[in-house]
Amino acid sequence: MATFDWPALRMAGLRGLGLTPDVFWGLTPVELMVMLRPHHGPEALSRAGFEALMQSYPDLQDSAAFGQAKECDDG
């Protein structure tokens, strides 16, 4: 089982993250570690990436494809 450096974690939570004591002590160790970990998620989608997605998955122009009847102009 991993041991925790509670004084350092308290300092990081209370001073670094600005948590109140009740919020800090209400967190699970996993929640606290997630909050302290630098974000390493995917980068935002670029315009070129968005355009590539649009090419791969174009919007359907035919409204019947969505189960809607086409309007008929008798006029």
PDB file of N, CA, C and O in Angstrom:
ATOM      1  N   MET A   1       0.840  -1.183   0.000  1.00  0.00           N
ATOM      2  CA  MET A   1       0.000   0.000   0.000  1.00  0.00           C
ATOM      3  C   MET A   1       0.884   1.245   0.000  1.00  0.00           C
ATOM      4  O   MET A   1       1.894   1.300   0.701  1.00  0.00           O
ATOM      5  N   ALA A   2       0.501   2.220  -0.777  1.00  0.00           N
ATOM      6  CA  ALA A   2       1.285   3.448  -0.882  1.00  0.00           C
ATOM      7  C   ALA A   2       1.115   4.289   0.388  1.00  0.00           C
ATOM      8  O   ALA A   2       0.042   4.334   0.990  1.00  0.00           O
ATOM      9  N   THR A   3       2.186   4.936   0.765  1.00  0.00           N
ATOM     10  CA  THR A   3       2.103   5.859   1.896  1.00  0.00           C
ATOM     11  C   THR A   3       2.004   7.271   1.340  1.00  0.00           C
ATOM     12  O   THR A   3       2.498   7.564   0.251  1.00  0.00           O
ATOM     13  N   PHE A   4       1.369   8.125   2.095  1.00  0.00           N
ATOM     14  CA  PHE A   4       1.160   9.500   1.661  1.00  0.00           C
ATOM     15  C   PHE A   4       1.920  10.444   2.572  1.00  0.00           C
ATOM     16  O   PHE A   4       1.974  10.245   3.786  1.00  0.00           O
ATOM     17  N   ASP A   5       2.503  11.464   1.985  1.00  0.00           N
ATOM     18  CA  ASP A   5       3.161  12.522   2.736  1.00  0.00           C
ATOM     19  C   ASP A   5       2.082  13.555   3.063  1.00  0.00           C
ATOM     20  O   ASP A   5       1.941  14.564   2.371  1.00  0.00           O
ATOM     21  N   TRP A   6       1.312  13.283   4.143  1.00  0.00           N
ATOM     22  CA  TRP A   6       0.157  14.120   4.462  1.00  0.00           C
ATOM     23  C   TRP A   6       0.513  15.596   4.673  1.00  0.00           C
ATOM     24  O   TRP A   6      -0.246  16.452   4.220  1.00  0.00           O
ATOM     25  N   PRO A   7       1.625  15.941   5.336  1.00  0.00           N
ATOM     26  CA  PRO A   7       1.943  17.367   5.463  1.00  0.00           C
ATOM     27  C   PRO A   7       2.110  18.049   4.106  1.00  0.00           C
ATOM     28  O   PRO A   7       1.621  19.159   3.899  1.00  0.00           O
ATOM     29  N   ALA A   8       2.803  17.379   3.185  1.00  0.00           N
ATOM     30  CA  ALA A   8       2.990  17.969   1.852  1.00  0.00           C
ATOM     31  C   ALA A   8       1.660  18.023   1.095  1.00  0.00           C
ATOM     32  O   ALA A   8       1.377  19.003   0.405  1.00  0.00           O
ATOM     33  N   LEU A   9       0.847  16.977   1.224  1.00  0.00           N
ATOM     34  CA  LEU A   9      -0.453  16.970   0.555  1.00  0.00           C
ATOM     35  C   LEU A   9      -1.382  18.042   1.127  1.00  0.00           C
ATOM     36  O   LEU A   9      -2.109  18.703   0.386  1.00  0.00           O
ATOM     37  N   ARG A  10      -1.351  18.208   2.453  1.00  0.00           N
ATOM     38  CA  ARG A  10      -2.160  19.277   3.080  1.00  0.00           C
ATOM     39  C   ARG A  10      -1.740  20.638   2.551  1.00  0.00           C
ATOM     40  O   ARG A  10      -2.585  21.473   2.228  1.00  0.00           O
ATOM     41  N   MET A  11      -0.433  20.860   2.464  1.00  0.00           N
ATOM     42  CA  MET A  11       0.083  22.134   1.967  1.00  0.00           C
ATOM     43  C   MET A  11      -0.352  22.349   0.521  1.00  0.00           C
ATOM     44  O   MET A  11      -0.790  23.441   0.157  1.00  0.00           O
ATOM     45  N   ALA A  12      -0.233  21.314  -0.298  1.00  0.00           N
ATOM     46  CA  ALA A  12      -0.618  21.426  -1.706  1.00  0.00           C
ATOM     47  C   ALA A  12      -2.116  21.674  -1.838  1.00  0.00           C
ATOM     48  O   ALA A  12      -2.540  22.481  -2.665  1.00  0.00           O
ATOM     49  N   GLY A  13      -2.912  20.994  -1.039  1.00  0.00           N
ATOM     50  CA  GLY A  13      -4.359  21.150  -1.124  1.00  0.00           C
ATOM     51  C   GLY A  13      -4.848  22.478  -0.580  1.00  0.00           C
ATOM     52  O   GLY A  13      -5.658  23.154  -1.215  1.00  0.00           O
ATOM     53  N   LEU A  14      -4.356  22.856   0.602  1.00  0.00           N
ATOM     54  CA  LEU A  14      -4.843  24.076   1.246  1.00  0.00           C
ATOM     55  C   LEU A  14      -4.243  25.334   0.647  1.00  0.00           C
ATOM     56  O   LEU A  14      -4.955  26.309   0.409  1.00  0.00           O
ATOM     57  N   ARG A  15      -2.960  25.323   0.406  1.00  0.00           N
ATOM     58  CA  ARG A  15      -2.319  26.528  -0.144  1.00  0.00           C
ATOM     59  C   ARG A  15      -2.253  26.504  -1.666  1.00  0.00           C
ATOM     60  O   ARG A  15      -2.598  27.488  -2.322  1.00  0.00           O
ATOM     61  N   GLY A  16      -1.811  25.382  -2.226  1.00  0.00           N
ATOM     62  CA  GLY A  16      -1.644  25.303  -3.678  1.00  0.00           C
ATOM     63  C   GLY A  16      -2.962  25.335  -4.432  1.00  0.00           C
ATOM     64  O   GLY A  16      -3.115  26.080  -5.400  1.00  0.00           O
ATOM     65  N   LEU A  17      -3.926  24.514  -3.979  1.00  0.00           N
ATOM     66  CA  LEU A  17      -5.224  24.453  -4.653  1.00  0.00           C
ATOM     67  C   LEU A  17      -6.247  25.406  -4.047  1.00  0.00           C
ATOM     68  O   LEU A  17      -7.296  25.652  -4.642  1.00  0.00           O
ATOM     69  N   GLY A  18      -5.947  25.943  -2.870  1.00  0.00           N
ATOM     70  CA  GLY A  18      -6.862  26.873  -2.226  1.00  0.00           C
ATOM     71  C   GLY A  18      -8.114  26.207  -1.661  1.00  0.00           C
ATOM     72  O   GLY A  18      -9.164  26.840  -1.549  1.00  0.00           O
ATOM     73  N   LEU A  19      -8.000  24.926  -1.305  1.00  0.00           N
ATOM     74  CA  LEU A  19      -9.149  24.208  -0.752  1.00  0.00           C
ATOM     75  C   LEU A  19      -9.350  24.585   0.712  1.00  0.00           C
ATOM     76  O   LEU A  19      -8.395  24.899   1.423  1.00  0.00           O
ATOM     77  N   THR A  20     -10.580  24.549   1.141  1.00  0.00           N
ATOM     78  CA  THR A  20     -10.850  24.731   2.567  1.00  0.00           C
ATOM     79  C   THR A  20     -10.587  23.398   3.260  1.00  0.00           C
ATOM     80  O   THR A  20     -10.626  22.353   2.609  1.00  0.00           O
ATOM     81  N   PRO A  21     -10.319  23.410   4.574  1.00  0.00           N
ATOM     82  CA  PRO A  21     -10.041  22.139   5.259  1.00  0.00           C
ATOM     83  C   PRO A  21     -11.145  21.095   5.092  1.00  0.00           C
ATOM     84  O   PRO A  21     -10.857  19.915   4.893  1.00  0.00           O
ATOM     85  N   ASP A  22     -12.409  21.523   5.172  1.00  0.00           N
ATOM     86  CA  ASP A  22     -13.484  20.536   5.047  1.00  0.00           C
ATOM     87  C   ASP A  22     -13.520  19.915   3.651  1.00  0.00           C
ATOM     88  O   ASP A  22     -13.809  18.726   3.513  1.00  0.00           O
ATOM     89  N   VAL A  23     -13.230  20.701   2.623  1.00  0.00           N
ATOM     90  CA  VAL A  23     -13.189  20.159   1.269  1.00  0.00           C
ATOM     91  C   VAL A  23     -11.978  19.237   1.119  1.00  0.00           C
ATOM     92  O   VAL A  23     -12.089  18.148   0.555  1.00  0.00           O
ATOM     93  N   PHE A  24     -10.829  19.674   1.621  1.00  0.00           N
ATOM     94  CA  PHE A  24      -9.619  18.848   1.532  1.00  0.00           C
ATOM     95  C   PHE A  24      -9.837  17.490   2.183  1.00  0.00           C
ATOM     96  O   PHE A  24      -9.551  16.461   1.571  1.00  0.00           O
ATOM     97  N   TRP A  25     -10.341  17.472   3.419  1.00  0.00           N
ATOM     98  CA  TRP A  25     -10.500  16.210   4.134  1.00  0.00           C
ATOM     99  C   TRP A  25     -11.662  15.384   3.592  1.00  0.00           C
ATOM    100  O   TRP A  25     -11.764  14.196   3.899  1.00  0.00           O
ATOM    101  N   GLY A  26     -12.529  15.982   2.804  1.00  0.00           N
ATOM    102  CA  GLY A  26     -13.613  15.247   2.174  1.00  0.00           C
ATOM    103  C   GLY A  26     -13.207  14.529   0.898  1.00  0.00           C
ATOM    104  O   GLY A  26     -13.949  13.688   0.391  1.00  0.00           O
ATOM    105  N   LEU A  27     -12.021  14.861   0.373  1.00  0.00           N
ATOM    106  CA  LEU A  27     -11.535  14.231  -0.858  1.00  0.00           C
ATOM    107  C   LEU A  27     -10.975  12.846  -0.568  1.00  0.00           C
ATOM    108  O   LEU A  27     -10.450  12.583   0.514  1.00  0.00           O
ATOM    109  N   THR A  28     -11.098  11.975  -1.549  1.00  0.00           N
ATOM    110  CA  THR A  28     -10.386  10.704  -1.456  1.00  0.00           C
ATOM    111  C   THR A  28      -8.951  10.957  -1.920  1.00  0.00           C
ATOM    112  O   THR A  28      -8.696  11.942  -2.613  1.00  0.00           O
ATOM    113  N   PRO A  29      -8.018  10.089  -1.550  1.00  0.00           N
ATOM    114  CA  PRO A  29      -6.649  10.269  -2.046  1.00  0.00           C
ATOM    115  C   PRO A  29      -6.576  10.311  -3.575  1.00  0.00           C
ATOM    116  O   PRO A  29      -5.794  11.078  -4.139  1.00  0.00           O
ATOM    117  N   VAL A  30      -7.384   9.495  -4.241  1.00  0.00           N
ATOM    118  CA  VAL A  30      -7.376   9.495  -5.710  1.00  0.00           C
ATOM    119  C   VAL A  30      -7.849  10.842  -6.241  1.00  0.00           C
ATOM    120  O   VAL A  30      -7.247  11.376  -7.172  1.00  0.00           O
ATOM    121  N   GLU A  31      -8.917  11.406  -5.671  1.00  0.00           N
ATOM    122  CA  GLU A  31      -9.412  12.714  -6.122  1.00  0.00           C
ATOM    123  C   GLU A  31      -8.346  13.785  -5.934  1.00  0.00           C
ATOM    124  O   GLU A  31      -8.149  14.630  -6.807  1.00  0.00           O
ATOM    125  N   LEU A  32      -7.664  13.752  -4.805  1.00  0.00           N
ATOM    126  CA  LEU A  32      -6.607  14.735  -4.544  1.00  0.00           C
ATOM    127  C   LEU A  32      -5.469  14.577  -5.542  1.00  0.00           C
ATOM    128  O   LEU A  32      -4.956  15.576  -6.048  1.00  0.00           O
ATOM    129  N   MET A  33      -5.064  13.352  -5.836  1.00  0.00           N
ATOM    130  CA  MET A  33      -3.979  13.135  -6.789  1.00  0.00           C
ATOM    131  C   MET A  33      -4.372  13.616  -8.185  1.00  0.00           C
ATOM    132  O   MET A  33      -3.541  14.163  -8.909  1.00  0.00           O
ATOM    133  N   VAL A  34      -5.630  13.415  -8.564  1.00  0.00           N
ATOM    134  CA  VAL A  34      -6.090  13.897  -9.871  1.00  0.00           C
ATOM    135  C   VAL A  34      -6.016  15.416  -9.918  1.00  0.00           C
ATOM    136  O   VAL A  34      -5.615  15.991 -10.930  1.00  0.00           O
ATOM    137  N   MET A  35      -6.402  16.066  -8.824  1.00  0.00           N
ATOM    138  CA  MET A  35      -6.374  17.529  -8.782  1.00  0.00           C
ATOM    139  C   MET A  35      -4.947  18.070  -8.822  1.00  0.00           C
ATOM    140  O   MET A  35      -4.706  19.152  -9.357  1.00  0.00           O
ATOM    141  N   LEU A  36      -4.014  17.327  -8.264  1.00  0.00           N
ATOM    142  CA  LEU A  36      -2.630  17.797  -8.202  1.00  0.00           C
ATOM    143  C   LEU A  36      -1.822  17.440  -9.444  1.00  0.00           C
ATOM    144  O   LEU A  36      -0.773  18.035  -9.690  1.00  0.00           O
ATOM    145  N   ARG A  37      -2.292  16.486 -10.219  1.00  0.00           N
ATOM    146  CA  ARG A  37      -1.566  16.043 -11.405  1.00  0.00           C
ATOM    147  C   ARG A  37      -1.681  17.088 -12.509  1.00  0.00           C
ATOM    148  O   ARG A  37      -2.763  17.630 -12.735  1.00  0.00           O
ATOM    149  N   PRO A  38      -0.585  17.374 -13.196  1.00  0.00           N
ATOM    150  CA  PRO A  38      -0.682  18.287 -14.339  1.00  0.00           C
ATOM    151  C   PRO A  38      -1.564  17.673 -15.423  1.00  0.00           C
ATOM    152  O   PRO A  38      -1.564  16.459 -15.629  1.00  0.00           O
ATOM    153  N   HIS A  39      -2.296  18.509 -16.094  1.00  0.00           N
ATOM    154  CA  HIS A  39      -3.201  18.038 -17.141  1.00  0.00           C
ATOM    155  C   HIS A  39      -2.393  17.583 -18.348  1.00  0.00           C
ATOM    156  O   HIS A  39      -1.589  18.338 -18.895  1.00  0.00           O
ATOM    157  N   HIS A  40      -2.619  16.340 -18.754  1.00  0.00           N
ATOM    158  CA  HIS A  40      -1.943  15.798 -19.933  1.00  0.00           C
ATOM    159  C   HIS A  40      -2.956  15.233 -20.905  1.00  0.00           C
ATOM    160  O   HIS A  40      -2.733  14.181 -21.505  1.00  0.00           O
ATOM    161  N   GLY A  41      -4.061  15.925 -21.060  1.00  0.00           N
ATOM    162  CA  GLY A  41      -5.103  15.456 -21.966  1.00  0.00           C
ATOM    163  C   GLY A  41      -4.782  15.778 -23.408  1.00  0.00           C
ATOM    164  O   GLY A  41      -3.755  16.385 -23.708  1.00  0.00           O
ATOM    165  N   PRO A  42      -5.657  15.372 -24.288  1.00  0.00           N
ATOM    166  CA  PRO A  42      -5.427  15.652 -25.708  1.00  0.00           C
ATOM    167  C   PRO A  42      -5.505  17.149 -25.991  1.00  0.00           C
ATOM    168  O   PRO A  42      -6.195  17.900 -25.301  1.00  0.00           O
ATOM    169  N   GLU A  43      -4.785  17.549 -27.015  1.00  0.00           N
ATOM    170  CA  GLU A  43      -4.810  18.950 -27.402  1.00  0.00           C
ATOM    171  C   GLU A  43      -6.136  19.268 -28.085  1.00  0.00           C
ATOM    172  O   GLU A  43      -6.844  18.372 -28.544  1.00  0.00           O
ATOM    173  N   ALA A  44      -6.453  20.531 -28.143  1.00  0.00           N
ATOM    174  CA  ALA A  44      -7.680  20.962 -28.815  1.00  0.00           C
ATOM    175  C   ALA A  44      -7.604  20.618 -30.300  1.00  0.00           C
ATOM    176  O   ALA A  44      -6.525  20.584 -30.892  1.00  0.00           O
ATOM    177  N   LEU A  45      -8.744  20.371 -30.875  1.00  0.00           N
ATOM    178  CA  LEU A  45      -8.819  20.032 -32.291  1.00  0.00           C
ATOM    179  C   LEU A  45      -8.456  21.267 -33.119  1.00  0.00           C
ATOM    180  O   LEU A  45      -9.027  22.341 -32.934  1.00  0.00           O
ATOM    181  N   SER A  46      -7.511  21.098 -34.023  1.00  0.00           N
ATOM    182  CA  SER A  46      -7.101  22.203 -34.890  1.00  0.00           C
ATOM    183  C   SER A  46      -8.099  22.352 -36.029  1.00  0.00           C
ATOM    184  O   SER A  46      -8.934  21.476 -36.257  1.00  0.00           O
ATOM    185  N   ARG A  47      -8.005  23.454 -36.733  1.00  0.00           N
ATOM    186  CA  ARG A  47      -8.882  23.672 -37.889  1.00  0.00           C
ATOM    187  C   ARG A  47      -8.645  22.587 -38.943  1.00  0.00           C
ATOM    188  O   ARG A  47      -9.598  22.070 -39.527  1.00  0.00           O
ATOM    189  N   ALA A  48      -7.388  22.247 -39.183  1.00  0.00           N
ATOM    190  CA  ALA A  48      -7.074  21.202 -40.166  1.00  0.00           C
ATOM    191  C   ALA A  48      -7.653  19.859 -39.726  1.00  0.00           C
ATOM    192  O   ALA A  48      -8.173  19.108 -40.551  1.00  0.00           O
ATOM    193  N   GLY A  49      -7.567  19.558 -38.444  1.00  0.00           N
ATOM    194  CA  GLY A  49      -8.143  18.322 -37.934  1.00  0.00           C
ATOM    195  C   GLY A  49      -9.655  18.303 -38.069  1.00  0.00           C
ATOM    196  O   GLY A  49     -10.249  17.276 -38.399  1.00  0.00           O
ATOM    197  N   PHE A  50     -10.278  19.460 -37.808  1.00  0.00           N
ATOM    198  CA  PHE A  50     -11.729  19.574 -37.945  1.00  0.00           C
ATOM    199  C   PHE A  50     -12.152  19.373 -39.397  1.00  0.00           C
ATOM    200  O   PHE A  50     -13.122  18.670 -39.676  1.00  0.00           O
ATOM    201  N   GLU A  51     -11.422  19.991 -40.314  1.00  0.00           N
ATOM    202  CA  GLU A  51     -11.743  19.836 -41.731  1.00  0.00           C
ATOM    203  C   GLU A  51     -11.557  18.388 -42.191  1.00  0.00           C
ATOM    204  O   GLU A  51     -12.322  17.900 -43.023  1.00  0.00           O
ATOM    205  N   ALA A  52     -10.553  17.703 -41.659  1.00  0.00           N
ATOM    206  CA  ALA A  52     -10.351  16.297 -41.995  1.00  0.00           C
ATOM    207  C   ALA A  52     -11.523  15.455 -41.486  1.00  0.00           C
ATOM    208  O   ALA A  52     -11.968  14.531 -42.166  1.00  0.00           O
ATOM    209  N   LEU A  53     -12.017  15.774 -40.294  1.00  0.00           N
ATOM    210  CA  LEU A  53     -13.189  15.071 -39.777  1.00  0.00           C
ATOM    211  C   LEU A  53     -14.416  15.335 -40.641  1.00  0.00           C
ATOM    212  O   LEU A  53     -15.200  14.423 -40.908  1.00  0.00           O
ATOM    213  N   MET A  54     -14.584  16.576 -41.077  1.00  0.00           N
ATOM    214  CA  MET A  54     -15.730  16.904 -41.934  1.00  0.00           C
ATOM    215  C   MET A  54     -15.660  16.141 -43.252  1.00  0.00           C
ATOM    216  O   MET A  54     -16.688  15.719 -43.781  1.00  0.00           O
ATOM    217  N   GLN A  55     -14.455  15.965 -43.781  1.00  0.00           N
ATOM    218  CA  GLN A  55     -14.288  15.204 -45.020  1.00  0.00           C
ATOM    219  C   GLN A  55     -14.610  13.726 -44.790  1.00  0.00           C
ATOM    220  O   GLN A  55     -15.245  13.086 -45.628  1.00  0.00           O
ATOM    221  N   SER A  56     -14.176  13.198 -43.670  1.00  0.00           N
ATOM    222  CA  SER A  56     -14.406  11.790 -43.376  1.00  0.00           C
ATOM    223  C   SER A  56     -15.852  11.490 -43.013  1.00  0.00           C
ATOM    224  O   SER A  56     -16.363  10.416 -43.331  1.00  0.00           O
ATOM    225  N   TYR A  57     -16.514  12.429 -42.350  1.00  0.00           N
ATOM    226  CA  TYR A  57     -17.883  12.231 -41.875  1.00  0.00           C
ATOM    227  C   TYR A  57     -18.750  13.426 -42.266  1.00  0.00           C
ATOM    228  O   TYR A  57     -19.122  14.222 -41.404  1.00  0.00           O
ATOM    229  N   PRO A  58     -19.075  13.564 -43.546  1.00  0.00           N
ATOM    230  CA  PRO A  58     -19.852  14.731 -43.980  1.00  0.00           C
ATOM    231  C   PRO A  58     -21.287  14.671 -43.455  1.00  0.00           C
ATOM    232  O   PRO A  58     -21.841  13.596 -43.224  1.00  0.00           O
ATOM    233  N   ASP A  59     -21.867  15.856 -43.274  1.00  0.00           N
ATOM    234  CA  ASP A  59     -23.280  15.932 -42.911  1.00  0.00           C
ATOM    235  C   ASP A  59     -24.107  15.446 -44.090  1.00  0.00           C
ATOM    236  O   ASP A  59     -23.773  15.697 -45.248  1.00  0.00           O
ATOM    237  N   LEU A  60     -25.181  14.752 -43.779  1.00  0.00           N
ATOM    238  CA  LEU A  60     -26.063  14.272 -44.837  1.00  0.00           C
ATOM    239  C   LEU A  60     -26.955  15.419 -45.296  1.00  0.00           C
ATOM    240  O   LEU A  60     -27.526  16.136 -44.474  1.00  0.00           O
ATOM    241  N   GLN A  61     -27.072  15.589 -46.593  1.00  0.00           N
ATOM    242  CA  GLN A  61     -27.891  16.669 -47.149  1.00  0.00           C
ATOM    243  C   GLN A  61     -29.345  16.244 -47.331  1.00  0.00           C
ATOM    244  O   GLN A  61     -30.232  17.095 -47.393  1.00  0.00           O
ATOM    245  N   ASP A  62     -29.595  14.962 -47.416  1.00  0.00           N
ATOM    246  CA  ASP A  62     -30.927  14.434 -47.673  1.00  0.00           C
ATOM    247  C   ASP A  62     -31.670  14.287 -46.344  1.00  0.00           C
ATOM    248  O   ASP A  62     -31.312  13.446 -45.519  1.00  0.00           O
ATOM    249  N   SER A  63     -32.709  15.111 -46.139  1.00  0.00           N
ATOM    250  CA  SER A  63     -33.438  15.069 -44.874  1.00  0.00           C
ATOM    251  C   SER A  63     -34.149  13.741 -44.681  1.00  0.00           C
ATOM    252  O   SER A  63     -34.459  13.381 -43.546  1.00  0.00           O
ATOM    253  N   ALA A  64     -34.422  12.990 -45.763  1.00  0.00           N
ATOM    254  CA  ALA A  64     -35.066  11.690 -45.644  1.00  0.00           C
ATOM    255  C   ALA A  64     -34.151  10.712 -44.905  1.00  0.00           C
ATOM    256  O   ALA A  64     -34.627   9.740 -44.318  1.00  0.00           O
ATOM    257  N   ALA A  65     -32.849  10.965 -44.931  1.00  0.00           N
ATOM    258  CA  ALA A  65     -31.914  10.090 -44.242  1.00  0.00           C
ATOM    259  C   ALA A  65     -32.146  10.131 -42.733  1.00  0.00           C
ATOM    260  O   ALA A  65     -31.759   9.206 -42.019  1.00  0.00           O
ATOM    261  N   PHE A  66     -32.771  11.188 -42.254  1.00  0.00           N
ATOM    262  CA  PHE A  66     -33.069  11.321 -40.835  1.00  0.00           C
ATOM    263  C   PHE A  66     -34.489  10.878 -40.519  1.00  0.00           C
ATOM    264  O   PHE A  66     -34.971  11.089 -39.406  1.00  0.00           O
ATOM    265  N   GLY A  67     -35.161  10.269 -41.483  1.00  0.00           N
ATOM    266  CA  GLY A  67     -36.520   9.784 -41.254  1.00  0.00           C
ATOM    267  C   GLY A  67     -37.559  10.882 -41.368  1.00  0.00           C
ATOM    268  O   GLY A  67     -38.674  10.725 -40.870  1.00  0.00           O
ATOM    269  N   GLN A  68     -37.223  11.987 -42.011  1.00  0.00           N
ATOM    270  CA  GLN A  68     -38.173  13.085 -42.181  1.00  0.00           C
ATOM    271  C   GLN A  68     -38.665  13.089 -43.613  1.00  0.00           C
ATOM    272  O   GLN A  68     -37.888  12.880 -44.544  1.00  0.00           O
ATOM    273  N   ALA A  69     -39.947  13.326 -43.787  1.00  0.00           N
ATOM    274  CA  ALA A  69     -40.509  13.398 -45.134  1.00  0.00           C
ATOM    275  C   ALA A  69     -40.123  14.715 -45.761  1.00  0.00           C
ATOM    276  O   ALA A  69     -40.101  15.748 -45.091  1.00  0.00           O
ATOM    277  N   LYS A  70     -39.814  14.682 -47.063  1.00  0.00           N
ATOM    278  CA  LYS A  70     -39.501  15.914 -47.780  1.00  0.00           C
ATOM    279  C   LYS A  70     -40.795  16.661 -48.057  1.00  0.00           C
ATOM    280  O   LYS A  70     -41.843  16.076 -48.330  1.00  0.00           O
ATOM    281  N   GLU A  71     -40.676  17.972 -47.975  1.00  0.00           N
ATOM    282  CA  GLU A  71     -41.848  18.793 -48.305  1.00  0.00           C
ATOM    283  C   GLU A  71     -41.989  18.883 -49.806  1.00  0.00           C
ATOM    284  O   GLU A  71     -41.003  18.931 -50.541  1.00  0.00           O
ATOM    285  N   CYS A  72     -43.211  18.907 -50.237  1.00  0.00           N
ATOM    286  CA  CYS A  72     -43.502  18.956 -51.660  1.00  0.00           C
ATOM    287  C   CYS A  72     -44.130  20.304 -51.969  1.00  0.00           C
ATOM    288  O   CYS A  72     -45.089  20.699 -51.305  1.00  0.00           O
ATOM    289  N   ASP A  73     -43.618  21.015 -52.954  1.00  0.00           N
ATOM    290  CA  ASP A  73     -44.140  22.324 -53.334  1.00  0.00           C
ATOM    291  C   ASP A  73     -45.090  22.130 -54.516  1.00  0.00           C
ATOM    292  O   ASP A  73     -44.649  21.865 -55.634  1.00  0.00           O
ATOM    293  N   ASP A  74     -46.408  22.263 -54.260  1.00  0.00           N
ATOM    294  CA  ASP A  74     -47.406  22.083 -55.304  1.00  0.00           C
ATOM    295  C   ASP A  74     -47.723  23.381 -55.997  1.00  0.00           C
ATOM    296  O   ASP A  74     -48.594  23.418 -56.866  1.00  0.00           O
ATOM    297  N   GLY A  75     -47.080  24.388 -55.658  1.00  0.00           N
ATOM    298  CA  GLY A  75     -47.427  25.612 -56.068  1.00  0.00           C
ATOM    299  C   GLY A  75     -47.235  26.532 -57.033  1.00  0.00           C
ATOM    300  O   GLY A  75     -47.824  27.612 -56.983  1.00  0.00           O
TER     301      GLY A  75
END
